[in-house]
Amino acid sequence: QVQLVESGGGLVQAGGSLRLSCAASGRTFSGYTMGWFRQAPGKEREFLAAISWIGTSTYSADSVKGRFTISRDYAKNTVYLQMSSLKPEDTAVYYCAADTSISRLRSGASSSWGQGTQVTVSS
């Protein structure tokens, strides 16, 4: 199992940008698909983006396509979520997840999750 720690959340004005980081530890980073989710108050957790362990394939939800970009740095065992053109409706707790199965990750059933980082977008 992989241990995940998110960072980079905070308060930003609408139209601004943030980059979230997710540092992985515990075992080898390779072989794991990494992804980002978010959960706003009163809403279900929402899949945002994923990146394959090779890093050649990425997946993005329609709600953030063109605004959010996922990437990973093998040397640092870290995955990033670059967020731009942020909107108040992007306000949520953002979670990092890891799994050896892309389908299991996208369904929200990953075996490894971070503790989450709060992102608040003011209007």
C-alpha positions in Angstrom: 0.0 0.0 0.0 1.1 3.5 -0.7 1.0 6.4 1.8 -0.1 9.7 0.3 0.2 13.2 1.6 -1.4 16.2 -0.2 -0.3 19.8 0.0 -0.7 23.1 -1.8 -4.3 23.9 -1.0 -5.4 27.3 0.2 -7.5 30.3 -0.5 -7.5 31.8 -4.0 -9.6 34.3 -5.9 -11.7 33.3 -8.8 -9.7 33.1 -12.0 -6.5 32.3 -10.1 -4.3 29.2 -10.0 -3.1 26.6 -7.6 -0.8 23.6 -7.8 -1.6 20.7 -5.5 1.1 18.1 -4.7 0.7 14.5 -3.5 3.8 12.9 -2.1 3.9 9.1 -2.1 5.8 6.8 0.2 5.8 3.3 1.5 6.6 1.3 -1.6 7.7 1.7 -5.2 5.9 4.4 -7.0 5.9 2.5 -10.3 2.9 0.3 -11.2 0.4 2.7 -9.6 -2.0 4.9 -11.4 -2.4 8.1 -9.5 -5.5 10.3 -9.4 -7.2 13.3 -7.9 -10.7 13.6 -6.5 -12.6 16.3 -4.7 -15.5 16.5 -2.4 -17.5 19.6 -1.7 -19.8 20.0 1.3 -23.0 18.0 0.8 -21.8 16.4 -2.4 -20.4 13.1 -3.4 -16.7 12.7 -4.0 -15.9 13.5 -7.7 -13.2 12.1 -9.9 -11.1 14.8 -11.5 -8.0 13.3 -13.2 -5.7 10.3 -13.3 -2.3 9.5 -14.8 -1.0 6.1 -15.7 2.1 4.7 -13.9 4.1 5.2 -17.1 2.8 8.7 -17.3 1.9 8.5 -21.0 -1.9 8.3 -20.4 -4.0 10.9 -18.6 -7.7 11.1 -18.0 -9.7 14.1 -17.0 -13.3 14.7 -16.0 -15.3 17.0 -18.4 -15.9 19.4 -15.5 -12.2 20.3 -15.3 -10.9 19.5 -18.8 -8.8 22.3 -20.1 -8.4 23.9 -16.7 -6.8 21.2 -14.6 -3.7 19.2 -15.6 -2.3 16.1 -13.9 1.4 15.2 -14.0 3.9 13.1 -12.0 7.6 13.3 -11.1 9.1 9.9 -10.6 12.3 11.2 -9.0 10.2 12.9 -6.3 7.5 10.3 -6.0 5.0 13.1 -6.4 1.9 13.7 -8.5 0.6 17.2 -9.2 -2.6 18.8 -10.1 -2.2 22.2 -11.7 -5.4 24.1 -11.5 -6.1 27.3 -13.4 -9.1 29.6 -14.1 -10.5 28.5 -10.7 -14.2 29.1 -10.0 -16.0 29.3 -6.7 -17.6 26.0 -7.5 -14.2 24.4 -7.4 -14.2 24.9 -3.6 -13.8 21.5 -2.0 -11.4 19.2 -0.2 -9.1 17.7 -2.8 -7.8 14.1 -2.4 -5.1 12.1 -3.9 -5.5 8.4 -4.6 -3.4 5.5 -5.9 -4.2 2.1 -7.3 -2.8 -0.5 -9.6 -6.1 -0.5 -11.5 -7.2 2.6 -13.4 -10.8 1.4 -13.4 -10.8 0.8 -9.6 -9.2 4.2 -9.1 -11.7 6.0 -11.3 -14.6 4.3 -9.5 -13.4 5.8 -6.2 -12.5 2.4 -4.7 -8.8 2.9 -4.5 -6.9 1.2 -1.7 -4.8 4.3 -0.9 -6.0 7.8 -0.1 -4.4 11.0 1.2 -5.9 13.0 4.0 -7.1 15.8 1.7 -6.2 19.5 1.3 -8.8 22.3 1.3 -9.1 24.5 -1.7 -11.3 27.6 -1.3 -12.1 29.9 -4.3 -13.5 33.3 -3.4 -15.7 35.2 -5.9 
